[in-house]
Amino acid sequence: MIFKKEEKNMRFNFKMSLYTILVGGILIIVIVSFAGILFKYNIGDAILQKSNGFGTANQKNVVVQEKKGISISFVGDILLASRIGININQYGTDYPFEKVKTLLSTSDFAVGNLESAVAVTGTPISGKEYTFRADPKVIAGIKNSGLDIVSLANNHVLDFGRDAFIETLRHIKDSGLNYIGAGEDIDEAYRPVIVEKDGKKAAVFAASRVIPSGSWYAGINTSGVAGAYNTERLVEEIENVRGNVDYVIVYLHWGTEREQEPNKLQKSLARLLIDSGADVVVGTHPHVLQGFEFYKGKVIAYSLGNFIFTNYNNPTVILNVVFDNKRVESVEVIPCMIKSYVPEPANDGQEKQDIYQLLEDRSINVRIVDGKLFEYQSHAE
């Protein structure tokens, strides 16, 4: 499946059109009124200061061009059932995303992990402590949020059985959203969504190394999720698509809950996937933020933690990656806080710095400067 940038632009631009007409009229009046003042003081000859993250270089007569490449945002676990579902019933489907919608919409594409079934059918599977099923109406909120792709490769999407799982797939397909890491058979489960902008393509895969039962795996004639315990199929798919796209991303459900650092299996798997052709590996499941690593010039985000979940005051981030010139051009984190279940941008300088420092302390060879990630030589593995 190929999802083009233009599809997201149509949705966002339509919503903004009336507002743009009004603001545009006001701007024309302002520009005409102050044009003489601007030319009198030679504003056009002002020096543009361009920061490179570590210092500032003064440049004159710089033409600022539109950002090139493909920009993709990633967020962590999204739960729209349980107590969040109760709040959605009261405040509406857009409520969980209201304070981060603009941030997600500014990237070309955005990806998150949908941590539940979305259905009215099914019954909770026996023997599982936590089972989640969201009302199908939540799909409208996801659609409006700026998210374009949801991973279903996790340990909750089959909580209410296969009928509810198939219903979940149908609701997502009908909405125009894309899903990865699951499907009606093994081929669909391991099939990437390919996003495209300006002729550049990125393949986005998902798989889970946290699966309650082997019966959850997708098979030749069986619906289910893509697994990452045995990496042979995932590696094969990455190698197969590598020559047909410019970039490869793998979004994984893995690790140990509440652990602040990645375990050895996470590290070895991430590096294997990069050696096989991935440019970025992004993780979820531990429910807390883990750190980052640069490996052979590629990026590993070991855990983005929760994004919308039953937390009252927990740090989270939006990870923004820009791909250009056949490589990862830049990596940035936007610090947020989950407050009363839903995310909002960090509201002061100290809160941001605390999140930057937390991430840097948990990372392997990364420095964070004004939210931008840079590699440095580390004595770690």
Secondary structure as a PSIPRED ss2 file (coil, helix, strand):
# PSIPRED VFORMAT (PSIPRED V4.0)

   1 M C   1.000  0.000  0.000
   2 I E   0.000  0.000  1.000
   3 F E   0.000  0.000  1.000
   4 K E   0.000  0.000  1.000
   5 K H   0.000  1.000  0.000
   6 E H   0.000  1.000  0.000
   7 E H   0.000  1.000  0.000
   8 K H   0.000  1.000  0.000
   9 N H   0.000  1.000  0.000
  10 M H   0.000  1.000  0.000
  11 R H   0.000  1.000  0.000
  12 F H   0.000  1.000  0.000
  13 N H   0.000  1.000  0.000
  14 F H   0.000  1.000  0.000
  15 K H   0.000  1.000  0.000
  16 M H   0.000  1.000  0.000
  17 S H   0.000  1.000  0.000
  18 L H   0.000  1.000  0.000
  19 Y H   0.000  1.000  0.000
  20 T H   0.000  1.000  0.000
  21 I H   0.000  1.000  0.000
  22 L H   0.000  1.000  0.000
  23 V H   0.000  1.000  0.000
  24 G H   0.000  1.000  0.000
  25 G H   0.000  1.000  0.000
  26 I H   0.000  1.000  0.000
  27 L H   0.000  1.000  0.000
  28 I H   0.000  1.000  0.000
  29 I H   0.000  1.000  0.000
  30 V H   0.000  1.000  0.000
  31 I H   0.000  1.000  0.000
  32 V H   0.000  1.000  0.000
  33 S H   0.000  1.000  0.000
  34 F H   0.000  1.000  0.000
  35 A H   0.000  1.000  0.000
  36 G H   0.000  1.000  0.000
  37 I H   0.000  1.000  0.000
  38 L H   0.000  1.000  0.000
  39 F H   0.000  1.000  0.000
  40 K H   0.000  1.000  0.000
  41 Y C   1.000  0.000  0.000
  42 N C   1.000  0.000  0.000
  43 I H   0.000  1.000  0.000
  44 G H   0.000  1.000  0.000
  45 D H   0.000  1.000  0.000
  46 A C   1.000  0.000  0.000
  47 I C   1.000  0.000  0.000
  48 L E   0.000  0.000  1.000
  49 Q E   0.000  0.000  1.000
  50 K E   0.000  0.000  1.000
  51 S E   0.000  0.000  1.000
  52 N C   1.000  0.000  0.000
  53 G C   1.000  0.000  0.000
  54 F C   1.000  0.000  0.000
  55 G C   1.000  0.000  0.000
  56 T E   0.000  0.000  1.000
  57 A E   0.000  0.000  1.000
  58 N E   0.000  0.000  1.000
  59 Q E   0.000  0.000  1.000
  60 K C   1.000  0.000  0.000
  61 N C   1.000  0.000  0.000
  62 V C   1.000  0.000  0.000
  63 V C   1.000  0.000  0.000
  64 V C   1.000  0.000  0.000
  65 Q C   1.000  0.000  0.000
  66 E C   1.000  0.000  0.000
  67 K C   1.000  0.000  0.000
  68 K C   1.000  0.000  0.000
  69 G C   1.000  0.000  0.000
  70 I E   0.000  0.000  1.000
  71 S E   0.000  0.000  1.000
  72 I E   0.000  0.000  1.000
  73 S E   0.000  0.000  1.000
  74 F E   0.000  0.000  1.000
  75 V E   0.000  0.000  1.000
  76 G E   0.000  0.000  1.000
  77 D E   0.000  0.000  1.000
  78 I E   0.000  0.000  1.000
  79 L C   1.000  0.000  0.000
  80 L C   1.000  0.000  0.000
  81 A C   1.000  0.000  0.000
  82 S H   0.000  1.000  0.000
  83 R H   0.000  1.000  0.000
  84 I H   0.000  1.000  0.000
  85 G H   0.000  1.000  0.000
  86 I H   0.000  1.000  0.000
  87 N H   0.000  1.000  0.000
  88 I H   0.000  1.000  0.000
  89 N H   0.000  1.000  0.000
  90 Q H   0.000  1.000  0.000
  91 Y H   0.000  1.000  0.000
  92 G C   1.000  0.000  0.000
  93 T C   1.000  0.000  0.000
  94 D C   1.000  0.000  0.000
  95 Y H   0.000  1.000  0.000
  96 P H   0.000  1.000  0.000
  97 F H   0.000  1.000  0.000
  98 E C   1.000  0.000  0.000
  99 K C   1.000  0.000  0.000
 100 V C   1.000  0.000  0.000
 101 K H   0.000  1.000  0.000
 102 T H   0.000  1.000  0.000
 103 L H   0.000  1.000  0.000
 104 L H   0.000  1.000  0.000
 105 S H   0.000  1.000  0.000
 106 T C   1.000  0.000  0.000
 107 S C   1.000  0.000  0.000
 108 D C   1.000  0.000  0.000
 109 F E   0.000  0.000  1.000
 110 A E   0.000  0.000  1.000
 111 V E   0.000  0.000  1.000
 112 G E   0.000  0.000  1.000
 113 N E   0.000  0.000  1.000
 114 L E   0.000  0.000  1.000
 115 E C   1.000  0.000  0.000
 116 S C   1.000  0.000  0.000
 117 A E   0.000  0.000  1.000
 118 V E   0.000  0.000  1.000
 119 A C   1.000  0.000  0.000
 120 V C   1.000  0.000  0.000
 121 T C   1.000  0.000  0.000
 122 G C   1.000  0.000  0.000
 123 T C   1.000  0.000  0.000
 124 P C   1.000  0.000  0.000
 125 I C   1.000  0.000  0.000
 126 S C   1.000  0.000  0.000
 127 G C   1.000  0.000  0.000
 128 K C   1.000  0.000  0.000
 129 E C   1.000  0.000  0.000
 130 Y C   1.000  0.000  0.000
 131 T C   1.000  0.000  0.000
 132 F C   1.000  0.000  0.000
 133 R E   0.000  0.000  1.000
 134 A E   0.000  0.000  1.000
 135 D C   1.000  0.000  0.000
 136 P C   1.000  0.000  0.000
 137 K C   1.000  0.000  0.000
 138 V H   0.000  1.000  0.000
 139 I H   0.000  1.000  0.000
 140 A H   0.000  1.000  0.000
 141 G H   0.000  1.000  0.000
 142 I H   0.000  1.000  0.000
 143 K H   0.000  1.000  0.000
 144 N H   0.000  1.000  0.000
 145 S H   0.000  1.000  0.000
 146 G C   1.000  0.000  0.000
 147 L C   1.000  0.000  0.000
 148 D C   1.000  0.000  0.000
 149 I E   0.000  0.000  1.000
 150 V E   0.000  0.000  1.000
 151 S E   0.000  0.000  1.000
 152 L C   1.000  0.000  0.000
 153 A C   1.000  0.000  0.000
 154 N C   1.000  0.000  0.000
 155 N C   1.000  0.000  0.000
 156 H C   1.000  0.000  0.000
 157 V C   1.000  0.000  0.000
 158 L C   1.000  0.000  0.000
 159 D C   1.000  0.000  0.000
 160 F C   1.000  0.000  0.000
 161 G H   0.000  1.000  0.000
 162 R H   0.000  1.000  0.000
 163 D H   0.000  1.000  0.000
 164 A H   0.000  1.000  0.000
 165 F H   0.000  1.000  0.000
 166 I H   0.000  1.000  0.000
 167 E H   0.000  1.000  0.000
 168 T H   0.000  1.000  0.000
 169 L H   0.000  1.000  0.000
 170 R H   0.000  1.000  0.000
 171 H H   0.000  1.000  0.000
 172 I H   0.000  1.000  0.000
 173 K H   0.000  1.000  0.000
 174 D H   0.000  1.000  0.000
 175 S H   0.000  1.000  0.000
 176 G C   1.000  0.000  0.000
 177 L C   1.000  0.000  0.000
 178 N E   0.000  0.000  1.000
 179 Y E   0.000  0.000  1.000
 180 I E   0.000  0.000  1.000
 181 G C   1.000  0.000  0.000
 182 A E   0.000  0.000  1.000
 183 G E   0.000  0.000  1.000
 184 E C   1.000  0.000  0.000
 185 D C   1.000  0.000  0.000
 186 I H   0.000  1.000  0.000
 187 D H   0.000  1.000  0.000
 188 E H   0.000  1.000  0.000
 189 A H   0.000  1.000  0.000
 190 Y H   0.000  1.000  0.000
 191 R C   1.000  0.000  0.000
 192 P C   1.000  0.000  0.000
 193 V E   0.000  0.000  1.000
 194 I E   0.000  0.000  1.000
 195 V E   0.000  0.000  1.000
 196 E E   0.000  0.000  1.000
 197 K E   0.000  0.000  1.000
 198 D C   1.000  0.000  0.000
 199 G C   1.000  0.000  0.000
 200 K E   0.000  0.000  1.000
 201 K E   0.000  0.000  1.000
 202 A E   0.000  0.000  1.000
 203 A E   0.000  0.000  1.000
 204 V E   0.000  0.000  1.000
 205 F E   0.000  0.000  1.000
 206 A E   0.000  0.000  1.000
 207 A E   0.000  0.000  1.000
 208 S E   0.000  0.000  1.000
 209 R C   1.000  0.000  0.000
 210 V C   1.000  0.000  0.000
 211 I C   1.000  0.000  0.000
 212 P C   1.000  0.000  0.000
 213 S C   1.000  0.000  0.000
 214 G H   0.000  1.000  0.000
 215 S H   0.000  1.000  0.000
 216 W H   0.000  1.000  0.000
 217 Y E   0.000  0.000  1.000
 218 A C   1.000  0.000  0.000
 219 G C   1.000  0.000  0.000
 220 I C   1.000  0.000  0.000
 221 N C   1.000  0.000  0.000
 222 T C   1.000  0.000  0.000
 223 S C   1.000  0.000  0.000
 224 G E   0.000  0.000  1.000
 225 V E   0.000  0.000  1.000
 226 A C   1.000  0.000  0.000
 227 G E   0.000  0.000  1.000
 228 A C   1.000  0.000  0.000
 229 Y C   1.000  0.000  0.000
 230 N C   1.000  0.000  0.000
 231 T C   1.000  0.000  0.000
 232 E H   0.000  1.000  0.000
 233 R H   0.000  1.000  0.000
 234 L H   0.000  1.000  0.000
 235 V H   0.000  1.000  0.000
 236 E H   0.000  1.000  0.000
 237 E H   0.000  1.000  0.000
 238 I H   0.000  1.000  0.000
 239 E H   0.000  1.000  0.000
 240 N H   0.000  1.000  0.000
 241 V H   0.000  1.000  0.000
 242 R H   0.000  1.000  0.000
 243 G C   1.000  0.000  0.000
 244 N C   1.000  0.000  0.000
 245 V C   1.000  0.000  0.000
 246 D C   1.000  0.000  0.000
 247 Y E   0.000  0.000  1.000
 248 V E   0.000  0.000  1.000
 249 I E   0.000  0.000  1.000
 250 V E   0.000  0.000  1.000
 251 Y E   0.000  0.000  1.000
 252 L E   0.000  0.000  1.000
 253 H E   0.000  0.000  1.000
 254 W C   1.000  0.000  0.000
 255 G C   1.000  0.000  0.000
 256 T C   1.000  0.000  0.000
 257 E C   1.000  0.000  0.000
 258 R C   1.000  0.000  0.000
 259 E C   1.000  0.000  0.000
 260 Q C   1.000  0.000  0.000
 261 E C   1.000  0.000  0.000
 262 P C   1.000  0.000  0.000
 263 N C   1.000  0.000  0.000
 264 K H   0.000  1.000  0.000
 265 L H   0.000  1.000  0.000
 266 Q H   0.000  1.000  0.000
 267 K H   0.000  1.000  0.000
 268 S H   0.000  1.000  0.000
 269 L H   0.000  1.000  0.000
 270 A H   0.000  1.000  0.000
 271 R H   0.000  1.000  0.000
 272 L H   0.000  1.000  0.000
 273 L H   0.000  1.000  0.000
 274 I H   0.000  1.000  0.000
 275 D H   0.000  1.000  0.000
 276 S C   1.000  0.000  0.000
 277 G C   1.000  0.000  0.000
 278 A C   1.000  0.000  0.000
 279 D C   1.000  0.000  0.000
 280 V E   0.000  0.000  1.000
 281 V E   0.000  0.000  1.000
 282 V E   0.000  0.000  1.000
 283 G E   0.000  0.000  1.000
 284 T E   0.000  0.000  1.000
 285 H C   1.000  0.000  0.000
 286 P C   1.000  0.000  0.000
 287 H C   1.000  0.000  0.000
 288 V C   1.000  0.000  0.000
 289 L E   0.000  0.000  1.000
 290 Q C   1.000  0.000  0.000
 291 G C   1.000  0.000  0.000
 292 F E   0.000  0.000  1.000
 293 E E   0.000  0.000  1.000
 294 F E   0.000  0.000  1.000
 295 Y E   0.000  0.000  1.000
 296 K C   1.000  0.000  0.000
 297 G C   1.000  0.000  0.000
 298 K E   0.000  0.000  1.000
 299 V E   0.000  0.000  1.000
 300 I E   0.000  0.000  1.000
 301 A E   0.000  0.000  1.000
 302 Y C   1.000  0.000  0.000
 303 S C   1.000  0.000  0.000
 304 L E   0.000  0.000  1.000
 305 G C   1.000  0.000  0.000
 306 N E   0.000  0.000  1.000
 307 F E   0.000  0.000  1.000
 308 I E   0.000  0.000  1.000
 309 F C   1.000  0.000  0.000
 310 T C   1.000  0.000  0.000
 311 N C   1.000  0.000  0.000
 312 Y C   1.000  0.000  0.000
 313 N E   0.000  0.000  1.000
 314 N E   0.000  0.000  1.000
 315 P E   0.000  0.000  1.000
 316 T E   0.000  0.000  1.000
 317 V E   0.000  0.000  1.000
 318 I E   0.000  0.000  1.000
 319 L E   0.000  0.000  1.000
 320 N E   0.000  0.000  1.000
 321 V E   0.000  0.000  1.000
 322 V E   0.000  0.000  1.000
 323 F E   0.000  0.000  1.000
 324 D E   0.000  0.000  1.000
 325 N C   1.000  0.000  0.000
 326 K C   1.000  0.000  0.000
 327 R E   0.000  0.000  1.000
 328 V E   0.000  0.000  1.000
 329 E E   0.000  0.000  1.000
 330 S E   0.000  0.000  1.000
 331 V E   0.000  0.000  1.000
 332 E E   0.000  0.000  1.000
 333 V E   0.000  0.000  1.000
 334 I E   0.000  0.000  1.000
 335 P E   0.000  0.000  1.000
 336 C E   0.000  0.000  1.000
 337 M E   0.000  0.000  1.000
 338 I E   0.000  0.000  1.000
 339 K E   0.000  0.000  1.000
 340 S C   1.000  0.000  0.000
 341 Y C   1.000  0.000  0.000
 342 V E   0.000  0.000  1.000
 343 P E   0.000  0.000  1.000
 344 E E   0.000  0.000  1.000
 345 P E   0.000  0.000  1.000
 346 A C   1.000  0.000  0.000
 347 N C   1.000  0.000  0.000
 348 D C   1.000  0.000  0.000
 349 G H   0.000  1.000  0.000
 350 Q H   0.000  1.000  0.000
 351 E H   0.000  1.000  0.000
 352 K H   0.000  1.000  0.000
 353 Q H   0.000  1.000  0.000
 354 D H   0.000  1.000  0.000
 355 I H   0.000  1.000  0.000
 356 Y H   0.000  1.000  0.000
 357 Q H   0.000  1.000  0.000
 358 L H   0.000  1.000  0.000
 359 L H   0.000  1.000  0.000
 360 E H   0.000  1.000  0.000
 361 D H   0.000  1.000  0.000
 362 R H   0.000  1.000  0.000
 363 S C   1.000  0.000  0.000
 364 I C   1.000  0.000  0.000
 365 N C   1.000  0.000  0.000
 366 V E   0.000  0.000  1.000
 367 R E   0.000  0.000  1.000
 368 I E   0.000  0.000  1.000
 369 V E   0.000  0.000  1.000
 370 D C   1.000  0.000  0.000
 371 G C   1.000  0.000  0.000
 372 K E   0.000  0.000  1.000
 373 L E   0.000  0.000  1.000
 374 F E   0.000  0.000  1.000
 375 E E   0.000  0.000  1.000
 376 Y C   1.000  0.000  0.000
 377 Q C   1.000  0.000  0.000
 378 S C   1.000  0.000  0.000
 379 H C   1.000  0.000  0.000
 380 A C   1.000  0.000  0.000
 381 E C   1.000  0.000  0.000
